[in-house]
């Protein structure tokens, strides 16, 4: 369980009337949530960059495969037809 969630649940269960006894508690929780959000944003951006790289790799691989297919097809055709073309 997330530490922030555990703290919040404990505070709710123990004394719902006094959710925070010290303003620093709220600041600490907001700071931790902000760090988690920044980490998630960074992770998301890194994942997006990796996805873009994969898309480029797939595009490049497809182009190479089509080029090889064309060369292979031409060579095969020339073998079959030979000098009769």
C-alpha positions in Angstrom: 0.0 0.0 0.0 1.2 3.5 -0.8 2.6 5.3 2.2 0.5 8.4 1.6 -2.7 6.3 1.3 -1.8 4.5 4.6 -1.2 7.8 6.4 -4.5 9.2 5.1 -6.4 6.0 6.0 -4.9 6.0 9.5 -5.8 9.6 10.0 -9.4 9.0 8.9 -9.8 5.9 11.1 -8.2 7.4 14.2 -9.9 10.7 14.3 -11.9 12.0 11.4 -12.5 15.3 13.1 -8.7 16.1 13.1 -7.6 15.1 9.7 -4.3 16.9 10.0 -2.9 18.0 13.3 0.1 19.9 11.8 0.1 21.9 8.6 3.4 20.3 7.7 1.6 16.9 7.3 -0.4 18.3 4.5 2.7 19.9 2.9 4.6 16.6 3.2 1.8 14.6 1.6 1.5 17.1 -1.3 5.3 17.0 -1.8 5.2 13.2 -2.0 2.3 13.2 -4.4 4.1 15.8 -6.5 7.2 13.6 -6.6 5.1 10.6 -7.6 3.3 12.6 -10.4 6.6 13.9 -11.7 8.0 10.4 -11.7 4.9 9.1 -13.6 5.2 11.9 -16.1 8.8 11.2 -16.7 8.2 7.5 -17.1 5.3 8.2 -19.5 7.6 10.5 -21.6 10.3 7.8 -21.7 7.8 5.2 -22.7 6.5 7.5 -25.5 10.0 8.0 -26.8 10.7 4.3 -26.8 7.4 3.8 -28.7 8.4 6.3 -31.3 11.8 4.6 -31.7 10.0 1.3 -32.2 7.7 2.8 -34.8 10.8 4.1 -36.7 12.4 0.7 -36.4 9.3 -1.0 -37.8 9.0 1.5 -40.6 12.7 1.0 -41.5 12.4 -2.8 -41.3 9.4 -2.8 -43.6 11.2 -0.6 -46.2 14.1 -3.0 -46.2 11.9 -6.0 -46.4 10.1 -4.5 -49.4 13.4 -3.7 -51.1 14.6 -7.2 -50.6 11.4 -8.6 -51.9 11.7 -6.5 -55.1 15.3 -7.6 -55.6 14.4 -11.2 -55.0 11.4 -11.1 -57.3 13.4 -9.5 -60.0 16.2 -12.1 -59.7 13.7 -14.9 -59.7 11.9 -13.5 -62.7 15.2 -13.2 -64.6 16.1 -16.8 -63.8 12.8 -18.0 -65.1 12.6 -15.9 -68.2 16.4 -15.8 -68.8 17.3 -14.7 -72.3 13.8 -15.0 -73.6 12.8 -11.7 -72.2 
